[in-house]
Amino acid sequence: MDAWEWNKLAAGILVVLTFVLAVHFAAEAIFTVPAPSKPAYIAVAPAPPAQPAQPENSPQE
């Protein structure tokens, strides 16, 4: 393959990628989803323990 055919191949790939990128941006602009007014659920973390846990087999001093 000579340089002309490589250039045609590269141009074809770049055109396809540019087209896909343009469709992606257009779809995001057209089909925007609004954020919910209130969260669907609230994740509650358990409270931390009041004292750090002591290991069972700790050496006595």
Secondary structure, 3 states (H helix, E strand, C coil): CCHHHHHHHHHHHHHHHHHHHHHHHHHHHHCCCCCCCCCCCCCCCCCCCCCCCCCCCCCCC
